[in-house]
Amino acid sequence: MTEQNGSNKIGTGTAEGLMEFFDFLVAKGYATPAAVTPLKSASRQILSTVDGDDFAGIDIRTLDVEEHLDRFENMVVGQYKHESLTQYRNRFKRGVAAYLSYLNDKQIPSFGGSARKRGAERAAGKPKAPTRDAPVLASPSMPVSTSERLIDYPFPLRSGQIAILRLPVGLERIDAERMGAFIRTLVLDPQRELRAASSAEDEA
């Protein structure tokens, strides 16, 4: 592997090799710093916490990842939120798995591709993944094109609240009448207060 990455430490399978593997991915353009830095940071934090500053010689190939993660959580209990610990676990597992895959298969793992690669795929005619149309927020007087599907109409209520009616641009009369009938079924009439009994009724 020395001829591929310029370092004889990546191929050692050690924690030091793992750290250099992360640097190698970025330096050679196989992954972006945004994709690799979180994996490297989590791996260094976990290894240095459990094994101390001399963690460089640890053999990653024989490392019990789950045990290391459990020990890490026990040692930092109360210092991290549950969500942060979950992220640390996932990043460490991903980093170790990528490194072991590289050592075993001599292949660079995929880190989701790059913007340049996606641009090349679109230029080659590959279909772009469909996107979901978002509803348009507008007032009734706001001009819209027929291609826009939904508009939010603010409707002031007598109580001072504002109801939002999300309606299609081309609302048909029959649908409007059906909606009106449906809304009337939602009306809650206030209960009438019992009339106070008159003195005559009391005497009766």
C-alpha positions as CSV (number, residue, x, y, z in Angstrom):
1,M,0.0,0.0,0.0
2,T,3.0,2.3,0.3
3,E,3.0,3.0,-3.4
4,Q,-0.6,3.9,-3.4
5,N,-0.7,6.4,-0.5
6,G,2.9,7.4,0.2
7,S,2.8,6.2,3.8
8,N,3.8,2.8,5.2
9,K,1.7,3.5,8.3
10,I,-1.8,3.2,6.7
11,G,-1.1,-0.4,5.9
12,T,-0.2,-1.3,9.5
13,G,-3.8,-1.6,10.6
14,T,-3.1,0.4,13.7
15,A,-4.9,3.4,15.2
16,E,-2.1,5.6,13.8
17,G,-2.8,4.1,10.4
18,L,-6.5,4.9,10.8
19,M,-5.7,8.5,11.4
20,E,-3.5,8.7,8.4
21,F,-6.1,6.9,6.3
22,F,-8.5,9.7,7.0
23,D,-5.9,12.3,6.0
24,F,-5.2,10.3,2.9
25,L,-8.8,10.3,1.8
26,V,-9.0,14.1,1.9
27,A,-5.5,14.7,0.4
28,K,-6.2,12.5,-2.6
29,G,-9.7,13.8,-3.1
30,Y,-11.5,10.6,-2.4
31,A,-13.7,12.4,0.2
32,T,-14.4,16.0,1.3
33,P,-13.1,17.3,4.7
34,A,-16.8,17.7,5.7
35,A,-17.3,14.0,5.3
36,V,-14.1,12.7,6.9
37,T,-13.3,15.2,9.7
38,P,-16.3,14.1,11.9
39,L,-15.2,10.4,11.6
40,K,-11.6,11.2,12.4
41,S,-12.5,13.5,15.4
42,A,-14.8,10.9,16.9
43,S,-12.3,8.1,16.4
44,R,-9.5,10.1,18.0
45,Q,-11.7,11.1,20.9
46,I,-12.9,7.6,21.7
47,L,-9.4,6.0,21.3
48,S,-7.6,8.6,23.4
49,T,-10.2,8.5,26.1
50,V,-10.2,4.8,26.5
51,D,-6.5,4.0,25.8
52,G,-4.8,7.3,26.6
53,D,-2.5,9.4,24.5
54,D,-0.4,6.4,23.4
55,F,-3.3,4.8,21.5
56,A,-1.4,5.0,18.2
57,G,-0.2,1.4,18.4
58,I,-3.6,-0.2,18.9
59,D,-4.4,-2.8,16.3
60,I,-7.7,-1.8,14.7
61,R,-8.0,-5.2,13.0
62,T,-8.5,-7.0,16.3
63,L,-10.3,-4.2,18.1
64,D,-13.6,-5.0,19.8
65,V,-15.4,-1.9,18.6
66,E,-18.6,-2.4,20.7
67,E,-16.6,-3.0,23.9
68,H,-14.5,0.1,23.2
69,L,-17.6,2.2,22.7
70,D,-19.2,0.9,25.9
71,R,-16.1,1.7,27.9
72,F,-16.0,5.2,26.3
73,E,-19.6,5.9,27.4
74,N,-18.9,4.7,30.9
75,M,-15.9,7.0,31.1
76,V,-17.6,10.1,29.9
77,V,-21.0,9.5,31.6
78,G,-22.7,12.9,32.2
79,Q,-20.4,14.8,29.9
80,Y,-22.2,14.2,26.6
81,K,-25.9,14.2,25.6
82,H,-27.4,10.9,24.5
83,E,-27.6,12.3,20.9
84,S,-23.9,13.1,20.9
85,L,-22.9,9.7,22.1
86,T,-25.0,8.1,19.4
87,Q,-23.2,10.2,16.8
88,Y,-19.9,9.3,18.2
89,R,-20.8,5.6,18.0
90,N,-22.0,5.8,14.5
91,R,-19.0,7.8,13.3
92,F,-16.5,5.5,14.9
93,K,-18.1,2.4,13.4
94,R,-18.2,4.0,10.0
95,G,-14.6,5.1,10.2
96,V,-13.3,1.7,11.3
97,A,-15.4,-0.1,8.8
98,A,-14.1,2.0,5.9
99,Y,-10.5,1.5,7.1
100,L,-10.8,-2.3,7.4
101,S,-12.5,-2.4,4.0
102,Y,-9.6,-0.6,2.5
103,L,-7.1,-2.9,4.2
104,N,-8.9,-6.1,3.2
105,D,-10.1,-5.2,-0.3
106,K,-7.6,-2.6,-1.4
107,Q,-10.6,-0.5,-2.5
108,I,-11.4,3.1,-1.6
109,P,-14.8,3.1,0.1
110,S,-17.5,5.5,-1.1
111,F,-18.4,8.5,0.9
112,G,-21.4,9.6,-1.1
113,G,-19.7,11.0,-4.2
114,S,-19.0,14.6,-4.9
115,A,-20.7,17.6,-6.5
116,R,-18.4,17.2,-9.5
117,K,-19.4,13.6,-10.0
118,R,-23.1,14.4,-9.7
119,G,-22.6,17.2,-12.3
120,A,-20.9,14.8,-14.7
121,E,-23.8,12.3,-14.3
122,R,-26.4,14.9,-15.1
123,A,-24.3,16.0,-18.1
124,A,-24.2,12.4,-19.3
125,G,-28.0,12.4,-19.4
126,K,-28.7,10.5,-16.2
127,P,-32.1,11.5,-14.8
128,K,-32.2,13.7,-11.9
129,A,-34.0,12.4,-8.8
130,P,-37.5,13.8,-8.6
131,T,-38.1,16.5,-6.1
132,R,-41.3,17.1,-4.2
133,D,-43.2,20.3,-5.0
134,A,-43.4,22.5,-1.9
135,P,-46.7,24.4,-1.4
136,V,-46.7,28.0,-2.3
137,L,-47.3,30.5,0.5
138,A,-49.2,33.5,-0.9
139,S,-52.1,35.8,-0.5
140,P,-55.2,35.6,-2.7
141,S,-54.1,38.7,-4.6
142,M,-50.6,37.3,-5.3
143,P,-50.2,36.3,-8.9
144,V,-49.4,32.6,-9.4
145,S,-48.8,30.3,-12.3
146,T,-51.0,27.4,-13.1
147,S,-48.0,25.0,-12.4
148,E,-48.1,25.9,-8.7
149,R,-50.3,23.5,-7.0
150,L,-51.3,24.9,-3.6
151,I,-51.7,28.3,-2.1
152,D,-52.2,29.2,1.6
153,Y,-55.0,31.6,2.1
154,P,-55.2,33.4,5.4
155,F,-58.8,33.6,6.7
156,P,-59.5,35.9,9.7
157,L,-62.0,34.4,12.2
158,R,-64.3,36.5,14.4
159,S,-62.3,35.5,17.5
160,G,-59.2,37.3,16.0
161,Q,-57.4,34.1,15.0
162,I,-56.2,33.5,11.5
163,A,-57.1,30.2,9.8
164,I,-55.0,29.0,6.9
165,L,-56.8,27.4,4.0
166,R,-54.5,25.5,1.7
167,L,-56.3,25.3,-1.6
168,P,-55.4,24.4,-5.2
169,V,-55.0,27.2,-7.7
170,G,-57.9,25.9,-9.8
171,L,-60.5,25.3,-7.2
172,E,-63.8,24.0,-8.8
173,R,-67.2,25.2,-7.6
174,I,-68.4,21.7,-6.7
175,D,-65.3,21.3,-4.4
176,A,-65.9,24.6,-2.8
177,E,-69.5,23.7,-2.0
178,R,-68.4,20.3,-0.6
179,M,-65.8,22.0,1.5
180,G,-68.4,24.5,2.9
181,A,-70.7,21.7,3.8
182,F,-67.9,19.8,5.5
183,I,-66.8,22.9,7.5
184,R,-70.4,23.4,8.7
185,T,-70.2,19.9,10.3
186,L,-67.3,21.1,12.4
187,V,-69.2,23.9,14.0
188,L,-69.6,23.7,17.8
189,D,-72.5,25.8,19.0
190,P,-72.0,27.2,22.5
191,Q,-74.1,25.6,25.1
192,R,-76.9,27.8,26.4
193,E,-76.9,28.7,30.0
194,L,-79.8,27.5,32.1
195,R,-82.3,30.3,32.8
196,A,-82.5,31.2,36.5
197,A,-85.7,29.9,38.0
198,S,-88.3,32.5,38.8
199,S,-89.6,33.0,42.3
200,A,-93.0,31.6,41.2
201,E,-91.4,28.5,39.9
202,D,-89.4,28.1,43.1
203,E,-92.6,28.3,45.1
204,A,-94.2,25.7,42.9
